[in-house]
Amino acid sequence: EYAQPMNLPLKDMHHLVVVVEASKKTVSSSEAHKLVTTSPRFEGRVERAELRLKDLCQALQLDDWDMARQIVWDEFMDMHRLFETSTPAFSYMTEGSRQVLDECQKRWVKWQKGPLVTMDAGANVHMLFKYDQKKMFEEYREFFKQQHKVLAFEGIKSDVH
């Protein structure tokens, strides 16, 4: 309904999009917003999202990137579970999405660092890297472009509202 500045202590960031599915979605975003209200998991959804936003802002203020990563992950997974439990049930997540997400998880476990990972209202996976993670950003871009179209945006200003 509205947008407001968050005043977070983030500098420029890098954004990577792994385009898993470029075709038109079978369920539009507008329709998805209606359908999720039929999910038995929908109760408390608004409160969960608001709490996660509050927690995410706090994690970013404290520069707790690992906590921020977990909050963002939990948020998009919660939303995708609503899709899968609505009536009728549907899913944007594909096998390709799962593979990209699994690889992101493996890399985080191995290095104990990485990007914030989320999905759009579709099959595509988005990754946000801190400005000082440019080398990692480039490694992810090179790895994922072997099997997918990858969109890469470097040095995005995080102070733009």
N, C-alpha and C positions, 0 to 999 in steps of 0.2 A: 504494500500500500504506500510505502514511502521509503526513502533512503536517507541516510545521514552519515557523515564522516565518522570513522571509527577511531582515528588518532592512534593508530598502532605504531610501535617502533620498528617498522619494517622499512628497509631501504629497497632499492630496485630488486626485482625478482626475475626469475626465468620461468617461462611457462611452456610445458611440452604437452601436446595433445597427440595421443595415439589414436588414429582414426581406424577403429575396428570395423565400423559399418557406416557407409556413406549414403546408403539408400534411404528413401523415405520410411519413417516409422509406421508400423501398422496401427499403433495407438498414439494419437497426438498427445502432446504435453497437456493441453487443455482437458482432454478426455481423461488422461491419467489422474489429474488433480481431482476430478469427480469420482473416479473409480476407487481411489485409495480410501475414501470415506466409508466404503463398504467393507473394508478389511477389519477383522476382529482385533487386529493390532493397532487400529487407528486411535483408539481411546488413549489420551495422553500424548498424542503426537506433537501437538503444538507446544506443550510444556517441555517435552523432551528436546525439541529443536531450540527453544528459548534457553534452556539450561545449557545445552551444548554450546550455543553462541556465547553465553556468558563465560563458560569454562574455557572456550577457545580464546577469547579476548584476554583472559587472565594468563593462559599459557603463553600467548604471544608476548604479552607485557613482560613476563618473567623469562622470556627467551627459552622456554621449555619446548623445544621443537619436537621431541619425542611425544610429549603429552598432546601437543597440537596435532601431530600425525594421527594419534589414536582417536582423538575426538572427531576429526574430519572423516576418518575411516568409518567409525561407528555411525556417523550421521548418514553418509550415503548408503551404507549397508541397511540401515533402518528403513530408509526410503524405498530401496529395492525390495526389501521383504514385504513392504506394504503392497507393492505392485503384485508380487507373487501370491499374496493372500487375499486379494480383492475379488469381487464377484462381478464379472468373470475375471479370473486370474490372468495375468500377462507378465511378460518379462522383457526387459530391454537387454539384460545381460546375456551375452553369447559365450560360446566356448572360447572365442578369441578374447573376449573381455576377461574371462576367468584366467586365461593363460597370462595375460599382461599383468593382472592383479597378483597372481601367484609369483610371477617373476619379481615384481616390486617388493613383495613380502620377503622373498628369499634374499634379495639384496639388502634389505634393511636389517634382517637378522644377521647376515654375514658382516656388514660394515657398521652396524649400530648407528646408522645415519642414512639420510636419504631425503626424498621430497615428500611433501604432503600429497597424498593421492586421493582422487575422488573420481566420480563419473558424472557425466551430464545426464540429462533425461533421455538417454539412449545408450548405445553400447560403447561409446568412446570413453577413454580413460584420460584424465587430466592430471598433470603433475606440476606442483609449484616448488621451485628450488630457491633457496636463499641466494642472494647475490654472490656470496663467497663459495657457492657450490657449483660454479661454472664448469669445472672439469667433470664433475659427476653428471651435470646436465648434458654435456657433450657425449659422455659415455652412454648414458641412457638413450640419447637420440640415435647414436650410431647402432646400438644394439637393436632397438625396436624398429628402425627403418629397414632392417633386413626382411621383415615379414609384413609390415604395415606402412601405410602412409603416415608420416609424422609431420606435424606442424610445430615449429619451434619459434618462440618469441623471447628474445633476450633483452635484459635490462628494462623490464616493464616497470614503470613508475608506480609505486604502491601508494603514493600520496594523492593520486588522482581520485576524485570522488564521483 
